[in-house]
Amino acid sequence: MSGHDDSRTRVERLRGEIDIASVPALERRLMDVPNTLHELILDLSAVTYLDSSGIRLLHDLHDRLELRGQRLVVVSPTGTGPRRVLDLTGFGERVPLEDSVRDGCRAGPI
């Protein structure tokens, strides 16, 4: 996982598998978003596998950010395995799903 942020937006790039084994460490890192950020862009472009524990983490992260007036955008390119999982679970009805970080940055204001 790697991250980059400016005064308004943080981009977190995740890699590999997001599953029951990796979620606890990801949760500790992702739930530590400063109150000063407006949005978190979570880049799943390099994620190869996403299971139900990863979906739960994304829902919990969205709920936490929403309560604080912050926004979550998830980048997961169309046609990838993780995007199919996100589409099947209806996650995109709650959170913007974008094909690239550039699209995520242009997804609009909070």
HELIX and SHEET records of a PDB file:
HELIX    1   1 VAL A   23  LEU A   30  1                                   8    
HELIX    2   2 SER A   52  LEU A   67  1                                  16    
HELIX    3   3 GLY A   81  LEU A   88  1                                   8    
HELIX    4   4 PHE A   91  GLU A   93  5                                   3    
HELIX    5   5 VAL A  101  CYS A  105  1                                   5    
SHEET    1   A 5 SER A   2  ASP A   5  0                                        
SHEET    2   A 5 THR A   9  ILE A  18 -1                                        
SHEET    3   A 5 GLU A  39  LEU A  50  1                                        
SHEET    4   A 5 ARG A  71  VAL A  75  1                                        
SHEET    5   A 5 LEU A  97  GLU A  98  1                                        
END                                                                             
